[in-house]
């Protein structure tokens, strides 16, 4: 994985919006919504459909330790992807993405280019359109360099050009030598 993809994964892990269900009844209820039937949940857990229904009704308050571990694992495996998807959808629709980095930035402008960019420490909030492009690129299997380009383009527009208020002759911004890069959405 590249630096950008690692940063996206870290941002996903850092922000749990809500803990998964803790009670046996709540966990089974969640799994039933995911799988659609007691039979499908039972096959996943290696128990009978009657056992699943007893857990759902609350007739059995505790599962055997091996079954409880399977239930817990099944819930966790399906819970976090839903949370991630919801957060990414919100960032791409309206929230945007915050980039915090220390890296060497070079640029090309109408006055010429600089090959020796300088290190800058930036914390910039990019609009939702850049978050959407970044998530789409990652899902399509884009390289780390391609995703750096999306972030660089966003930084060019928001930070260097201040949304069109300055540095209009700036045509290209490059991110090189990343010390660290963090994303938040």
C-alpha positions in Angstrom: 0.0 0.0 0.0 1.1 3.5 -0.7 1.2 6.5 1.7 -2.2 7.9 0.5 -4.0 4.6 0.8 -2.5 4.0 4.3 -3.7 7.5 5.3 -7.2 6.6 4.1 -7.2 3.3 6.1 -5.9 5.1 9.2 -8.7 7.7 8.9 -11.3 4.9 8.6 -10.0 3.1 11.7 -9.7 6.2 13.8 -13.3 7.3 13.6 -15.8 4.7 14.8 -19.0 6.5 14.8 -20.9 4.0 16.9 -19.9 0.8 18.6 -21.4 -2.5 17.3 -24.1 -4.2 19.3 -22.8 -5.8 22.6 -25.7 -8.0 23.7 -26.3 -11.4 22.1 -29.8 -10.5 21.1 -28.5 -7.2 19.5 -25.7 -9.0 17.7 -28.1 -11.7 16.3 -30.6 -9.0 15.2 -27.8 -7.2 13.3 -26.7 -10.5 11.6 -30.3 -11.3 10.7 -30.5 -7.9 8.9 -27.2 -8.6 7.1 -28.0 -12.2 6.1 -31.7 -12.0 5.7 -32.6 -15.3 7.4 -32.0 -17.4 10.5 -30.9 -20.2 8.3 -28.2 -18.1 6.6 -26.9 -16.8 10.0 -26.9 -20.4 11.4 -24.8 -21.6 8.4 -22.3 -18.8 9.0 -22.1 -19.5 12.7 -22.2 -23.3 12.6 -25.3 -23.7 14.7 -29.0 -24.5 14.0 -31.6 -22.0 12.9 -33.5 -22.9 16.0 -30.6 -21.7 18.1 -30.4 -18.5 16.2 -34.1 -17.9 16.8 -33.7 -18.6 20.5 -30.9 -16.0 20.7 -33.1 -13.5 18.7 -36.1 -14.0 21.1 -33.9 -13.8 24.2 -34.8 -17.4 25.2 -31.0 -18.0 25.4 -29.1 -15.2 27.1 -25.6 -16.6 26.5 -24.0 -18.6 23.7 -21.3 -21.2 24.2 -17.9 -19.5 24.2 -16.9 -20.8 20.8 -20.2 -19.7 19.2 -20.0 -16.3 21.1 -16.6 -15.7 19.5 -17.9 -16.6 16.0 -20.9 -14.2 16.6 -18.6 -11.4 17.7 -16.3 -11.9 14.8 -19.1 -12.0 12.3 -20.6 -8.8 13.7 -17.3 -6.9 13.7 -16.5 -8.1 10.1 -19.7 -6.6 8.8 -20.1 -3.6 11.1 -17.1 -1.5 10.4 -17.4 -1.6 6.5 -20.9 -0.1 6.9 -19.5 2.6 9.2 -16.7 3.3 6.7 -19.0 3.4 3.7 -21.4 5.8 5.5 -18.5 8.2 6.5 -17.0 8.1 3.0 -20.3 8.8 1.4 -20.9 11.8 3.8 -17.4 13.1 3.0 -17.9 12.8 -0.7 -21.3 14.3 -0.6 -20.8 17.3 1.6 -18.2 17.1 4.3 -15.0 17.0 2.3 -11.6 15.8 3.5 -8.9 17.4 5.7 -5.3 16.8 4.6 -2.5 17.4 7.1 0.9 16.9 5.7 4.6 17.9 5.8 6.0 17.4 2.3 8.2 19.1 -0.3 6.0 21.0 -2.8 7.2 22.0 -6.2 5.2 23.9 -8.7 5.1 25.1 -12.3 3.8 28.6 -13.1 3.7 31.2 -15.9 6.9 32.7 -14.4 8.7 29.4 -14.6 9.1 26.4 -12.4 10.9 25.4 -9.3 12.7 22.1 -9.2 13.7 22.7 -5.6 10.4 22.9 -3.9 10.5 23.5 -0.2 9.1 21.7 2.7 5.7 23.0 3.9 3.5 21.9 6.7 -0.1 22.2 5.7 -3.5 21.5 7.1 -6.1 22.1 4.4 -9.8 21.2 4.1 -10.5 20.1 0.6 -14.1 20.2 -0.8 -16.3 17.1 -1.2 -15.5 16.7 -4.9 -11.8 15.9 -4.1 -12.9 13.4 -1.5 -15.2 11.7 -4.0 -12.4 11.6 -6.6 -9.9 10.2 -4.1 -12.3 7.4 -3.0 -13.2 6.6 -6.6 -9.5 6.4 -7.6 -8.7 4.1 -4.6 -11.7 1.9 -5.4 -10.6 1.7 -9.1 -7.1 0.6 -8.0 -5.3 3.8 -8.8 -1.6 4.1 -7.9 -0.3 6.1 -5.0 1.1 8.7 -7.5 -2.4 9.1 -9.1 -3.9 9.7 -5.6 -1.1 12.2 -4.8 -2.1 14.1 -8.0 -5.7 14.4 -6.8 -4.6 15.8 -3.4 -2.0 18.1 -5.1 -4.7 19.4 -7.4 -6.9 20.1 -4.4 -4.1 21.8 -2.5 -3.3 23.9 -5.6 -6.9 25.1 -5.8 -7.6 25.6 -2.1 -4.3 26.6 -0.6 -2.0 28.0 -3.3 -4.7 29.7 -5.4 -7.0 30.4 -2.5 -10.1 29.4 -4.5 -9.2 31.7 -7.4 -8.0 34.7 -5.4 -4.3 34.5 -6.1 -1.5 32.7 -8.1 -3.7 32.2 -11.1 -0.6 31.5 -13.3 0.1 28.4 -11.2 -0.4 25.4 -13.5 1.0 22.4 -11.7 1.7 21.5 -8.1 3.7 18.3 -7.1 3.9 16.6 -3.7 7.3 15.0 -3.1 9.2 13.6 -0.2 6.3 13.2 2.2 7.4 13.3 5.8 3.8 12.4 6.9 0.3 12.6 5.5 -2.9 12.3 7.5 -6.4 12.4 6.3 -9.6 13.1 8.2 -13.2 12.9 7.0 
